[in-house]
Amino acid sequence: MCVIETSPVIETRRLLLRAPDMQDCSRIAAMANDPAVAGMTLRMPHPYGTGDAEAFVVAVAGQDPARASTFVIEHEDHGLVGVIGMFEDGDPTPETGYWIGRDFWGRGYATEALEGALVWASRRWKRRALVAGHFEDNPASGRVLEKAGFLYTGEVRKNFSQARNAPVRTRRMVWLA
Ligand SMILES: CC(C)(COP(=O)(O)OP(=O)(O)OC[C@H]1O[C@@H](n2cnc3c(N)ncnc32)[C@H](O)[C@@H]1OP(=O)(O)O)[C@@H](O)C(=O)NCCC(=O)NCCS
């Protein structure tokens, strides 16, 4: 049976994944207002202000927990370091997306958060598969996905990046539980 958790919390070795709240907005905006972050995602605008973070928190609170889960990634010492989400987007297989603030890159946080999210998605959300895509010029994200067990499907899509205001070639990947 699939028990739908409304505000799930995921704990990993160093990180806690939890629902975002309004108190997170200034920190989210400070880290997200970086073209190196937003420009690697589909939906984040650039520039990214506190109002964008507030709209994000409201949108997450309104998500149907059966179809989407979005978490802030909190480090035990550093506080909020990023965001990760899994959501159905016109396809029953959820897609995952994430970002880490630039000051915290290269410490394994994205991989650790993604691995925790995948365990939760299979055990609690009862998902058998997830998909993801990374822009061709973002090999670091491809590496994160590979480390977490995703494989390349071979498909390359042109997806529109809001921050770049342009379509970007996106390499598609899949993970099976
Ligand atoms: C991509 C991103 C999430 C990685 O976060 P992170 O916490 O630094 O990731 P990790 O430390 O877990 O792993 C990064 C891996 O990428 C590798 N890497 C970094 N830069 C790389 C590059 N230019 N080419 C290839 N690999 C690279 C690192 O060496 C590491 O792999 P390793 O453990 O085998 O050495 C982060 O840079 C980010 O938020 N970028 C902007 C937003 C984004 O890209 N979101 C994902 C959209 S698909």
Ligand as a Chemical Component Dictionary entry (heavy atoms), coordinates in Angstrom:
data_LIG
# 
_chem_comp.id                   LIG 
_chem_comp.type                 NON-POLYMER 
_chem_comp.pdbx_formal_charge   0 
_chem_comp.three_letter_code    LIG 
# 
loop_
_chem_comp_atom.comp_id 
_chem_comp_atom.atom_id 
_chem_comp_atom.alt_atom_id 
_chem_comp_atom.type_symbol 
_chem_comp_atom.charge 
_chem_comp_atom.model_Cartn_x 
_chem_comp_atom.model_Cartn_y 
_chem_comp_atom.model_Cartn_z 
_chem_comp_atom.pdbx_ordinal 
LIG C1  C1  C 0 25.437 19.940 -10.401 1  
LIG C2  C2  C 0 25.410 20.197 -8.899  2  
LIG C3  C3  C 0 24.031 19.853 -8.371  3  
LIG C4  C4  C 0 26.461 19.297 -8.247  4  
LIG O1  O1  O 0 26.367 19.450 -6.847  5  
LIG P1  P1  P 0 27.555 18.948 -5.894  6  
LIG O2  O2  O 0 27.042 18.900 -4.507  7  
LIG O3  O3  O 0 28.764 19.726 -6.177  8  
LIG O4  O4  O 0 27.738 17.454 -6.484  9  
LIG P2  P2  P 0 28.621 16.277 -5.858  10 
LIG O5  O5  O 0 29.718 16.865 -5.032  11 
LIG O6  O6  O 0 27.699 15.304 -5.200  12 
LIG O7  O7  O 0 29.206 15.577 -7.161  13 
LIG C5  C5  C 0 29.735 16.355 -8.223  14 
LIG C6  C6  C 0 30.486 15.443 -9.162  15 
LIG O8  O8  O 0 30.659 16.125 -10.399 16 
LIG C7  C7  C 0 32.033 16.124 -10.735 17 
LIG N1  N1  N 0 32.277 17.310 -11.541 18 
LIG C8  C8  C 0 32.317 18.589 -11.139 19 
LIG N2  N2  N 0 32.580 19.385 -12.193 20 
LIG C9  C9  C 0 32.666 18.567 -13.272 21 
LIG C10 C10 C 0 32.919 18.784 -14.645 22 
LIG N3  N3  N 0 33.096 20.015 -15.141 23 
LIG N4  N4  N 0 32.964 17.711 -15.476 24 
LIG C11 C11 C 0 32.761 16.460 -15.006 25 
LIG N5  N5  N 0 32.512 16.193 -13.693 26 
LIG C12 C12 C 0 32.476 17.249 -12.851 27 
LIG C13 C13 C 0 32.729 16.129 -9.394  28 
LIG O9  O9  O 0 34.090 15.733 -9.535  29 
LIG C14 C14 C 0 31.877 15.091 -8.652  30 
LIG O10 O10 O 0 32.144 13.783 -9.086  31 
LIG P3  P3  P 0 33.167 12.795 -8.291  32 
LIG O11 O11 O 0 32.570 12.586 -6.926  33 
LIG O12 O12 O 0 33.204 11.566 -9.112  34 
LIG O13 O13 O 0 34.494 13.494 -8.207  35 
LIG C15 C15 C 0 25.756 21.675 -8.559  36 
LIG O14 O14 O 0 26.942 22.027 -9.207  37 
LIG C16 C16 C 0 24.656 22.630 -8.975  38 
LIG O15 O15 O 0 23.728 22.845 -8.224  39 
LIG N6  N6  N 0 24.772 23.212 -10.184 40 
LIG C17 C17 C 0 23.791 24.165 -10.679 41 
LIG C18 C18 C 0 22.377 23.598 -10.775 42 
LIG C19 C19 C 0 22.339 22.265 -11.476 43 
LIG O16 O16 O 0 23.165 21.938 -12.294 44 
LIG N7  N7  N 0 21.316 21.462 -11.169 45 
LIG C20 C20 C 0 21.112 20.187 -11.809 46 
LIG C21 C21 C 0 20.317 20.397 -13.046 47 
LIG S1  S1  S 0 20.204 18.889 -14.015 48 
# 
loop_
_chem_comp_bond.comp_id 
_chem_comp_bond.atom_id_1 
_chem_comp_bond.atom_id_2 
_chem_comp_bond.value_order 
_chem_comp_bond.pdbx_ordinal 
LIG C1  C2  SING 1  
LIG C2  C3  SING 2  
LIG C2  C4  SING 3  
LIG C2  C15 SING 4  
LIG C4  O1  SING 5  
LIG O1  P1  SING 6  
LIG P1  O2  DOUB 7  
LIG P1  O3  SING 8  
LIG P1  O4  SING 9  
LIG O4  P2  SING 10 
LIG P2  O5  DOUB 11 
LIG P2  O6  SING 12 
LIG P2  O7  SING 13 
LIG O7  C5  SING 14 
LIG C5  C6  SING 15 
LIG C6  O8  SING 16 
LIG C6  C14 SING 17 
LIG O8  C7  SING 18 
LIG C7  N1  SING 19 
LIG C7  C13 SING 20 
LIG N1  C8  SING 21 
LIG N1  C12 SING 22 
LIG C8  N2  DOUB 23 
LIG N2  C9  SING 24 
LIG C9  C10 SING 25 
LIG C9  C12 DOUB 26 
LIG C10 N3  SING 27 
LIG C10 N4  DOUB 28 
LIG N4  C11 SING 29 
LIG C11 N5  DOUB 30 
LIG N5  C12 SING 31 
LIG C13 O9  SING 32 
LIG C13 C14 SING 33 
LIG C14 O10 SING 34 
LIG O10 P3  SING 35 
LIG P3  O11 DOUB 36 
LIG P3  O12 SING 37 
LIG P3  O13 SING 38 
LIG C15 O14 SING 39 
LIG C15 C16 SING 40 
LIG C16 O15 DOUB 41 
LIG C16 N6  SING 42 
LIG N6  C17 SING 43 
LIG C17 C18 SING 44 
LIG C18 C19 SING 45 
LIG C19 O16 DOUB 46 
LIG C19 N7  SING 47 
LIG N7  C20 SING 48 
LIG C20 C21 SING 49 
LIG C21 S1  SING 50 
# 
